[in-house]
Amino acid sequence: MLGLGRVKRSMGLRAPILAQVVGLVLFSVLVSQAVNVAVILTSRPPERTRFEAAEVASVLLGEPTQYAQERLRAQRAPHPPADSEEDFVERELRQTLATTLGRDPSQVRVVLRRGPGPQLPPLPPDVRRGMPRPSARPYGVGPQRTEGFVAAARGKESWVWVTPRRGALIEAWQARLLLWLLATMLLVLPIAYLFARRLTAPIRAFADAAEQLGRDPQAENIALSGPAEVGKATVAFNEMQARLRAYVDDRIRMIGAIAHDLRTPLTRLAFRLEGLEEPARRKAQADIKEMEDMIAATLSFVRDASRVPSKERLDLRALVESVTDNAAEMGGQIKVEPGNRLVVHGDPIALRALLTNLLNNALTYGGGGATVRLGSEEGRAFVEIDDDGAGLPPDQLERVFDPFYRAEGSRNKRTGGIGLGLSVARTVARAHGGEVALSNLPEGGLQARVTLAT
């Protein structure tokens, strides 16, 4: 038996979950920072939009070039654009534009749309007067942050306004950054998925083994693998499974030994009854015969429980039809409703015994006829056996599964049996991840429903 101390020495175990998660986080951060460094080193800063005075003037004159028409738009207004205070940059641009248009500066306006960034303080008047006037100052550049501009010139009847057209949804530099982000996600996500799959695989195997243990105490132990925490849990689980297996085996052997030892005193008792007079002797012999049948059934159950199950993929419909054919040869009236082929993973010997017990009960206690149907729902196969009998009282639908319990009325000991059949059937069904349940049919009769994992 494995001990907890062997977990650290086992070569099948990986680093603890905490270390693996920290490693994944560090890897993701390093990849993200590497992408950021690559963006900084390879990407050019976004270019600010530039509008030359000649380009704006061509639109104001109604003779725009194709390039200017794509970038600027013109509209008429009865008044010039409002500007609370014209600064020296706007005045320089207005004078440059007036010169390009060949107009008086008083007939031209330039208003810059200020952005949220820092603004330059206005210069004193003496400094403004001494500044040189550039001949072709481009719009949209300078130390101040601008979000746009309005250039206007007086026409014959109204003012003509020119403003930049709204750009695309995202700029080229923004598209490059988005592509870098997408590339980072495509790089990290598959690695994270593979890591998560590798990390959770031992946990999924652990859950499957726990479910299998509930069906079959003789199931194989879990392989020791995965993170150290899962390895410790695996060792504890395997040890628990071994203890449960030993406990069940001990109880089965004890029951078998008791049943076997009871045969000897019963045999001596039967010899001593030979001297009794009738009808006392006949009644006592009947009781002894019943006890011997119970002992024989118990020993048979112990032998079946001690047998190592051999599970395989099998056709459940073919198995049901084989069992019903055998019962029909004994005179039973059985109808199997047609349907599709059903494949389950199970022990054919145990499943045959389960179906035989249920079918014999239906024929013996249910009026001599039975209807069998098969199907599947929610990923599980089911077999329903309906008889034509009187059914059972509601309070006995569960009690009949108790070992050696026999219902009264039409289902009593005079019809045969010792009360182990349904108990064995339920044990077999649960060992296959299923269940056996009884219910009274609305039109009369009893239905036995078996569900099995596929």
ABEGO torsion letter per residue (X at the ends): XBBAAAAAABAABBBBAAAAAAAAAAAAAAAAAAAAAAAAAABBBBBBBBBBAAAAAAAAAGBBBAAAAAABBBBBBABBBBBABBBAAAAAAAAAAAAAAGBBAAABBBBBBBBABBBBBBBBAAAAAABBBBABBBBGBEABBBAEBBBBBBBAABBBBBBBBBBBABBAAAAAAAAAAAAAAAAAAAAAAAAAAAAAAAAAAAAAAAAAAAABAABBBBBBBEBAAAAAAAAAAAAAAAAAAAAAAAAAAAAAAAAAAAAAAAAAAAAAAAABBOAAAAAAAAAAAAAAAAAAAAAAAAAAAABBBBBBBBBAAAAAAAAAAAAAAAGBBBBBBBEBBBBBBBBAAAAAAAAAAAAAAAAAAAGGBBBBBBBBBGGBBBBBBBBABAEBBAAAAAAAABBGBBBBEABBAAAEEAGAAAAAAAAAAAAAGBBBBBBBBAAEEBBBBBBBBX
